[in-house]
Amino acid sequence: METIDDGCRDCGFVTRFAAAWAARDGDAFLALWHPEGLLHTPMVGRTVNGNELARLMEVQKEARRISSGNCWTGAGAATW
């Protein structure tokens, strides 16, 4: 596949985001996040500040660890 330079000033960000998404690499997402950024997510019922994103990722990893297959146990949800 040929790569075409279309002059996109944010292409580096897009490339890094796509790589982080494909690899499910939480640390790569953190590196892209601005510390003052805000994440609006229904997962925790409130806006998450950029400086809290690492903690949210820890909670998500723990939730994934304790879930079994497609059956969510709900355990650990209160740790946030």
Backbone as CSV, one residue per row, in Angstrom:
resi,resn,N_x,N_y,N_z,CA_x,CA_y,CA_z,C_x,C_y,C_z
1,MET,0.843,-1.174,0.000,0.000,0.000,0.000,0.892,1.241,0.000
2,GLU,0.613,2.144,-0.876,1.394,3.373,-0.992,0.878,4.417,-0.016
3,THR,1.799,5.105,0.646,1.440,6.182,1.556,1.522,7.506,0.811
4,ILE,0.501,8.319,0.945,0.458,9.611,0.274,0.525,10.709,1.313
5,ASP,1.446,11.648,1.145,1.545,12.790,2.046,0.570,13.855,1.568
6,ASP,-0.517,14.007,2.314,-1.526,14.996,1.911,-1.366,16.307,2.672
7,GLY,-0.267,16.466,3.413,-0.019,17.706,4.140,-0.803,17.823,5.437
8,CYS,-1.376,16.741,5.900,-2.170,16.753,7.125,-1.272,17.058,8.327
9,ARG,-1.556,18.167,9.022,-0.685,18.560,10.126,-0.839,17.666,11.354
10,ASP,-1.949,16.946,11.479,-2.182,16.085,12.633,-2.010,14.607,12.296
11,CYS,-1.424,14.305,11.163,-1.278,12.905,10.748,-0.439,12.104,11.734
12,GLY,0.567,12.723,12.337,1.367,12.016,13.330,0.516,11.574,14.504
13,PHE,-0.357,12.454,14.957,-1.264,12.112,16.053,-2.191,10.979,15.636
14,VAL,-2.759,11.112,14.450,-3.705,10.104,13.968,-3.014,8.746,13.867
15,THR,-1.805,8.724,13.367,-1.045,7.476,13.243,-0.778,6.867,14.612
16,ARG,-0.354,7.701,15.578,-0.077,7.190,16.928,-1.356,6.718,17.613
17,PHE,-2.465,7.448,17.404,-3.746,7.046,17.982,-4.179,5.700,17.412
18,ALA,-4.097,5.558,16.091,-4.500,4.308,15.446,-3.650,3.136,15.942
19,ALA,-2.350,3.382,16.108,-1.462,2.321,16.607,-1.811,1.948,18.046
20,ALA,-2.077,2.949,18.884,-2.449,2.681,20.276,-3.760,1.916,20.348
21,TRP,-4.715,2.291,19.498,-6.022,1.624,19.466,-5.853,0.166,19.035
22,ALA,-5.112,-0.053,17.968,-4.930,-1.412,17.448,-4.213,-2.306,18.452
23,ALA,-3.255,-1.738,19.178,-2.485,-2.517,20.147,-3.153,-2.582,21.513
24,ARG,-4.220,-1.807,21.685,-4.857,-1.678,23.005,-3.816,-1.308,24.056
25,ASP,-3.003,-0.334,23.688,-1.880,0.100,24.512,-2.272,1.332,25.324
26,GLY,-2.627,1.111,26.573,-3.063,2.206,27.440,-2.005,3.260,27.662
27,ASP,-0.752,2.839,27.762,0.325,3.806,27.971,0.480,4.718,26.761
28,ALA,0.274,4.167,25.570,0.348,4.996,24.360,-0.787,6.017,24.349
29,PHE,-1.975,5.634,24.824,-3.077,6.595,24.926,-2.738,7.704,25.918
30,LEU,-2.158,7.325,27.047,-1.781,8.331,28.045,-0.792,9.333,27.467
31,ALA,0.117,8.856,26.658,1.113,9.747,26.051,0.463,10.751,25.105
32,LEU,-0.685,10.407,24.539,-1.388,11.302,23.620,-2.304,12.285,24.336
33,TRP,-2.625,12.007,25.586,-3.634,12.782,26.315,-3.043,14.049,26.908
34,HIS,-3.743,15.150,26.757,-3.323,16.412,27.375,-3.747,16.376,28.842
35,PRO,-2.867,16.770,29.775,-3.193,16.691,31.206,-4.443,17.480,31.594
36,GLU,-4.769,18.503,30.840,-5.960,19.299,31.150,-7.174,18.865,30.333
37,GLY,-7.014,17.784,29.558,-8.121,17.281,28.751,-9.221,16.698,29.626
38,LEU,-10.405,16.621,29.084,-11.557,16.061,29.794,-12.137,14.914,28.985
39,LEU,-12.451,13.813,29.664,-13.071,12.664,29.028,-14.498,12.559,29.545
40,HIS,-15.440,12.599,28.632,-16.846,12.433,28.986,-17.224,10.990,28.660
41,THR,-17.506,10.219,29.694,-17.806,8.806,29.511,-18.934,8.376,30.434
42,PRO,-19.853,7.565,29.942,-20.931,7.065,30.805,-20.451,5.990,31.776
43,MET,-19.220,5.513,31.602,-18.714,4.441,32.461,-18.658,4.824,33.928
44,VAL,-18.336,6.076,34.225,-18.180,6.476,35.617,-19.190,7.535,36.034
45,GLY,-20.041,7.962,35.120,-21.107,8.885,35.477,-20.659,10.309,35.748
46,ARG,-19.445,10.646,35.339,-18.957,12.018,35.508,-17.818,12.263,34.534
47,THR,-17.436,13.502,34.393,-16.309,13.849,33.547,-15.009,13.441,34.239
48,VAL,-14.108,12.837,33.480,-12.814,12.411,34.008,-11.770,13.429,33.574
49,ASN,-11.047,13.960,34.537,-9.982,14.911,34.241,-8.793,14.179,33.642
50,GLY,-8.020,14.892,32.826,-6.857,14.294,32.184,-5.885,13.670,33.164
51,ASN,-5.731,14.298,34.325,-4.789,13.755,35.310,-5.342,12.516,36.022
52,GLU,-6.588,12.134,35.750,-7.192,10.935,36.330,-7.225,9.760,35.350
53,LEU,-6.799,10.010,34.123,-6.930,8.993,33.090,-6.157,7.717,33.419
54,ALA,-4.988,7.855,33.996,-4.208,6.661,34.359,-4.987,5.803,35.355
55,ARG,-5.638,6.430,36.315,-6.426,5.679,37.311,-7.612,4.991,36.644
56,LEU,-8.272,5.667,35.718,-9.386,5.059,34.998,-8.912,3.823,34.249
57,MET,-7.741,3.911,33.644,-7.201,2.765,32.925,-6.910,1.605,33.868
58,GLU,-6.422,1.891,35.074,-6.187,0.839,36.065,-7.489,0.135,36.412
59,VAL,-8.547,0.908,36.612,-9.854,0.343,36.947,-10.363,-0.521,35.800
60,GLN,-10.180,-0.042,34.579,-10.631,-0.818,33.423,-9.860,-2.131,33.307
61,LYS,-8.555,-2.101,33.536,-7.758,-3.324,33.475,-8.212,-4.315,34.536
62,GLU,-8.478,-3.816,35.733,-8.939,-4.689,36.812,-10.306,-5.278,36.469
63,ALA,-11.190,-4.474,35.920,-12.515,-4.964,35.545,-12.399,-6.042,34.475
64,ARG,-11.512,-5.838,33.527,-11.315,-6.828,32.470,-10.744,-8.117,33.057
65,ARG,-9.841,-7.973,34.019,-9.221,-9.141,34.643,-10.237,-9.989,35.392
66,ILE,-11.178,-9.352,36.084,-12.120,-10.103,36.914,-13.362,-10.550,36.164
67,SER,-13.547,-10.031,34.961,-14.697,-10.489,34.187,-14.358,-11.854,33.594
68,SER,-15.368,-12.620,33.345,-15.131,-13.943,32.765,-15.874,-14.033,31.434
69,GLY,-15.141,-14.146,30.361,-15.755,-14.241,29.038,-16.629,-13.042,28.757
70,ASN,-17.852,-13.304,28.364,-18.808,-12.236,28.071,-19.689,-11.917,29.266
71,CYS,-19.426,-12.554,30.385,-20.259,-12.354,31.570,-19.572,-11.388,32.525
72,TRP,-20.084,-10.192,32.651,-19.526,-9.183,33.536,-19.987,-9.436,34.959
73,THR,-19.044,-9.550,35.878,-19.410,-9.859,37.263,-19.792,-8.593,38.025
74,GLY,-19.329,-7.447,37.552,-19.622,-6.202,38.239,-18.690,-5.936,39.403
75,ALA,-17.914,-6.910,39.813,-16.991,-6.728,40.936,-15.921,-5.715,40.564
76,GLY,-15.559,-4.901,41.482,-14.511,-3.908,41.249,-15.033,-2.603,40.716
77,ALA,-16.291,-2.551,40.341,-16.847,-1.329,39.766,-16.827,-0.180,40.772
78,ALA,-16.893,-0.499,42.031,-16.939,0.547,43.057,-15.560,1.108,43.398
79,THR,-14.503,0.550,42.806,-13.161,1.023,43.149,-12.843,2.378,42.546
80,TRP,-13.611,2.814,41.589,-13.360,4.116,40.977,-13.787,5.181,41.934
